[in-house]
Amino acid sequence: MGSDLSQETTGEGEGVLVVAYSNSSVVSPSSRYMAMVIEEVKKRPEWDPIVSAMSKLKSKKSQSDLRRIARDMDRELVAIELMYAFPGRCQICPA
């Protein structure tokens, strides 16, 4: 009654966790219902654009761009915090 976990890759490059049960009676009704819901969701017209957008976000270039944006946002937030902590015009900052 054990289960084996393995990871497979689909054609879109996304990883899928596969659970193989040695006894099919182990699968709970909630798991069967969730599998049915997932299959229904995959049939909707919104599914393909979502999968496409996810694969674009998971690309290395997109990830590095998102990290760069996050660093820039952190720097700007620090500057805003300092402006509130020390109000007035900084004498060493350019006008």
N, C-alpha and C positions, 0 to 999 in steps of 0.2 A: 504494500500500500504506500510505497514511497513515491516521490516525484523527482523527475530529472529536469533541471533547468538548462536551457541552451539559448544562445542568441543567434538569430538569423538576420540576414540583411535582405531587404526587399529591393525591387528594381529602382526605387527612388532614392536609395542610399540610406534609408532610415532603418535603425535597428529595431528588431521586434523580439521581445522576450517570449520564448515558447516554453510552456510547461507541459511535459508529457507525463501523464499518470499511468502507472502500471495497471491500475484497476479503474475502469471507466465509471464505476459507481461512486468514486471519491469526489467527482465533480459536483459541487453544490448547486442547488437550483439558482442561487443568486449569480453564480459564475456563468451558468447557461444563459440566464436572462441578460447579463451584461454582454456576453458574446453576441446575442441576438440584437441588442441595442446598437452595438458597434457596427454590425453588418448593415443595419438600417441607416445609420449615420453615413456610412461609406457610399451609399446609393444616392445621397442628396447632392444637388448640383454644387453646393458650396465646398464639398470635400476636396476636389482637385485643386482649387485655388489655395486652400489652407495648406495642403501638403506642399505645394509649390513654394508658398511663402516660408514655410518652416524650413525647407531645404536651403533656400536662399539665406535665411538667418543663421543656419548652422554652418555655412561656408566659412572658411578661415578668414577670407577678406572681410566679410561682414562682421565676424567676431572681433577682428582687430579694429575695424572702424567703430564698433560699439564701445570697445574698451577706450579708444581715444576720446570719444564723445563723453564717456563717463569721467575720464580724467579731467577734461576741459571743464565739465560741469562742477567737479569738486573744487578746482582752482577758482572758478568764478564765485562759488558759494563761500569760500574762505575770504575772498576779497569783499564780498557783501557783508559778511560777519564782522570783518575788521572795520568797515565803514560805519557800522552801527556801534561797534565798541568804542571807536575813536572818532566821533563826529568832527566835521570841519574839513578844510582842504589840506591835503598832505603837501608839505613844502617841497618834497623831493619828487613828487609825481609830475609828469608833464601836464600842462594845462589843457 
